[in-house]
Amino acid sequence: MMEHAVGHGLSVDTARRAVIALLMGTGRLLEKRQECPNDIVRAFVDYRGVTAAAIEEMRAAGFNDAVSRGLSVAFKKSESMGDSP
């Protein structure tokens, strides 16, 4: 996100603040809402706004698969670290 923002003309400081605000805002939204995160994402997609366009494009580019692969590798790594003396 930082690289993209800077690549589109934002200063590093502004990009950093924007990325942090996005991530913190997402965390707060998930913390305050009782719905499953899948349902919250579905609501954004159903609204068909800017966030929906971004989500749909990321999914088309293989985002879901990339996240799944990353989580699988992290899980395997955590298991192997637990096996260490």
C-alpha positions as CSV (number, residue, x, y, z in Angstrom):
1,M,0.0,0.0,0.0
2,M,2.8,2.4,0.8
3,E,4.6,1.8,-2.5
4,H,1.3,2.3,-4.4
5,A,0.5,5.5,-2.6
6,V,3.9,6.9,-3.1
7,G,3.9,5.8,-6.7
8,H,0.7,7.8,-7.2
9,G,2.3,11.0,-5.9
10,L,1.8,11.0,-2.1
11,S,4.7,11.9,0.1
12,V,6.1,9.0,2.2
13,D,4.7,10.7,5.4
14,T,1.2,11.1,3.9
15,A,1.2,7.6,2.5
16,R,2.3,6.2,5.9
17,R,-0.4,8.1,7.7
18,A,-3.0,7.0,5.2
19,V,-2.0,3.3,5.4
20,I,-2.0,3.4,9.2
21,A,-5.4,5.1,9.2
22,L,-6.8,2.5,6.9
23,L,-5.5,-0.5,8.9
24,M,-6.6,1.0,12.2
25,G,-10.0,2.0,10.9
26,T,-10.5,-1.6,9.6
27,G,-9.5,-3.0,13.0
28,R,-11.9,-0.6,14.8
29,L,-14.8,-1.5,12.4
30,L,-14.2,-5.2,13.0
31,E,-13.9,-4.7,16.7
32,K,-17.2,-2.7,17.0
33,R,-19.4,-4.8,14.8
34,Q,-20.8,-8.1,15.8
35,E,-21.0,-9.6,12.3
36,C,-18.6,-12.1,10.9
37,P,-15.8,-10.3,8.9
38,N,-17.0,-12.1,5.8
39,D,-20.4,-10.5,6.3
40,I,-18.9,-7.1,6.6
41,V,-16.9,-7.5,3.4
42,R,-20.0,-8.8,1.7
43,A,-21.8,-5.6,2.8
44,F,-19.1,-3.4,1.3
45,V,-19.1,-5.4,-2.0
46,D,-22.9,-5.3,-2.1
47,Y,-22.8,-1.5,-1.7
48,R,-20.9,-1.4,-5.0
49,G,-18.7,1.6,-4.1
50,V,-15.0,2.4,-4.2
51,T,-14.2,-0.3,-1.6
52,A,-16.2,-2.9,-3.6
53,A,-14.3,-2.1,-6.8
54,A,-11.0,-2.5,-5.0
55,I,-12.0,-5.8,-3.4
56,E,-13.3,-7.2,-6.6
57,E,-10.2,-6.3,-8.5
58,M,-7.9,-7.7,-5.8
59,R,-9.9,-11.0,-5.9
60,A,-9.7,-11.2,-9.7
61,A,-5.9,-10.8,-9.4
62,G,-5.7,-13.8,-7.0
63,F,-5.8,-12.0,-3.6
64,N,-7.8,-14.8,-1.9
65,D,-5.4,-17.5,-3.1
66,A,-2.3,-15.4,-2.1
67,V,-3.7,-14.8,1.4
68,S,-4.6,-18.5,1.7
69,R,-1.1,-19.6,0.7
70,G,0.5,-17.1,3.0
71,L,-1.6,-18.3,6.0
72,S,-0.8,-21.9,5.2
73,V,2.9,-21.2,5.2
74,A,2.7,-19.2,8.4
75,F,0.8,-22.1,10.0
76,K,3.4,-24.6,9.0
77,K,6.2,-22.3,10.2
78,S,4.5,-21.9,13.6
79,E,4.2,-25.6,13.9
80,S,7.9,-26.2,13.1
81,M,8.9,-23.5,15.6
82,G,6.8,-25.3,18.2
83,D,8.9,-28.5,17.5
84,S,12.1,-26.7,18.3
85,P,13.8,-27.4,21.6
